[in-house]
Amino acid sequence: MKYKDFSKILSQKMQESKGCEGYKEFAEDVALLRKTRKNCGRPTIMANFWMRRICNMSKTEIRKYVDNYKKGMLDPYQCEPKERDIANENGFMNEDEEDFIGGI
């Protein structure tokens, strides 16, 4: 899925999380992800990956995630998620996500 296809979904997820405790920090980091998508290299891959993961979250998941969000957790320039990123409950990626990252 291209950015223009999921940009509206990402905006919708931002609206759903408004009012959550970590919204300000989350919004700042999502803005960084959006800016980074035009670059190249690993930060761009991570930015696009994380934006897609956010788009796939349910309303309950996104609200819970943003309530516990800390500044910099989605910094694509560090290339390693801080604390608990948006991976599944056990902290590991699904096979298709590993293929996506490993195939680059």
C-alpha positions as CSV (number, residue, x, y, z in Angstrom):
1,M,0.0,0.0,0.0
2,K,1.4,3.4,-1.0
3,Y,1.5,6.4,1.4
4,K,-1.4,8.2,-0.3
5,D,-3.5,5.1,0.2
6,F,-3.0,5.0,4.0
7,S,-2.5,8.7,4.7
8,K,-6.3,9.2,5.3
9,I,-6.4,6.1,7.6
10,L,-3.4,7.5,9.6
11,S,-5.2,10.8,9.9
12,Q,-8.3,9.0,11.1
13,K,-6.2,7.1,13.7
14,M,-4.8,10.4,14.9
15,Q,-8.4,11.7,15.4
16,E,-9.4,8.6,17.3
17,S,-6.5,9.1,19.7
18,K,-7.1,12.8,20.4
19,G,-7.6,13.4,24.1
20,C,-5.3,10.5,25.1
21,E,-2.6,11.2,27.6
22,G,0.4,10.9,25.3
23,Y,-1.3,12.5,22.3
24,K,0.9,15.5,21.9
25,E,4.1,13.5,21.9
26,F,2.5,10.9,19.6
27,A,1.4,13.5,17.1
28,E,4.9,15.1,17.0
29,D,6.4,11.7,16.3
30,V,3.8,10.8,13.6
31,A,4.6,14.2,12.0
32,L,8.3,13.1,11.9
33,L,7.3,9.8,10.4
34,R,5.3,11.6,7.7
35,K,8.3,13.8,6.9
36,T,10.7,10.9,6.9
37,R,8.8,8.9,4.3
38,K,10.3,11.0,1.5
39,N,13.9,10.2,2.5
40,C,15.7,7.0,1.7
41,G,17.3,4.3,3.7
42,R,16.4,2.5,6.8
43,P,14.7,5.5,8.6
44,T,12.2,5.7,5.6
45,I,11.6,1.9,5.8
46,M,10.9,2.1,9.5
47,A,8.7,5.2,9.1
48,N,6.5,3.5,6.5
49,F,6.4,0.3,8.5
50,W,5.3,2.1,11.7
51,M,2.7,4.2,9.9
52,R,1.2,1.0,8.4
53,R,1.1,-0.6,11.8
54,I,-0.7,2.4,13.3
55,C,-3.2,2.2,10.5
56,N,-3.9,-1.5,11.3
57,M,-4.7,-0.8,14.9
58,S,-8.2,-1.0,16.2
59,K,-9.7,2.1,18.0
60,T,-9.1,0.4,21.3
61,E,-5.5,-0.5,20.5
62,I,-4.6,3.0,19.3
63,R,-6.1,4.7,22.3
64,K,-4.3,2.3,24.7
65,Y,-1.0,2.8,22.8
66,V,-1.3,6.6,22.8
67,D,-2.3,6.7,26.5
68,N,1.1,5.0,27.2
69,Y,3.1,6.8,24.6
70,K,6.5,8.3,25.4
71,K,8.3,10.8,23.2
72,G,10.7,9.2,20.7
73,M,9.2,5.7,20.7
74,L,8.6,6.0,17.0
75,D,11.8,7.9,16.0
76,P,12.7,6.4,12.7
77,Y,16.3,7.7,12.9
78,Q,17.1,5.5,15.9
79,C,15.9,2.5,13.9
80,E,15.2,0.5,17.0
81,P,11.9,1.1,18.8
82,K,12.2,2.3,22.4
83,E,10.5,0.4,25.2
84,R,7.5,-1.3,23.7
85,D,6.9,-0.5,20.1
86,I,3.9,-1.4,18.1
87,A,4.8,-5.0,17.8
88,N,2.4,-7.7,19.0
89,E,1.9,-8.6,22.6
90,N,5.1,-10.8,23.0
91,G,7.2,-8.1,21.3
92,F,8.0,-10.0,18.2
93,M,7.1,-9.2,14.6
94,N,4.8,-11.5,12.6
95,E,6.4,-13.6,9.9
96,D,5.2,-11.3,7.1
97,E,6.7,-8.3,8.9
98,E,10.0,-10.1,9.3
99,D,9.9,-10.9,5.5
100,F,9.2,-7.2,4.8
101,I,12.2,-6.0,6.9
102,G,14.5,-8.9,5.9
103,G,13.8,-8.6,2.2
104,I,15.3,-5.2,1.9
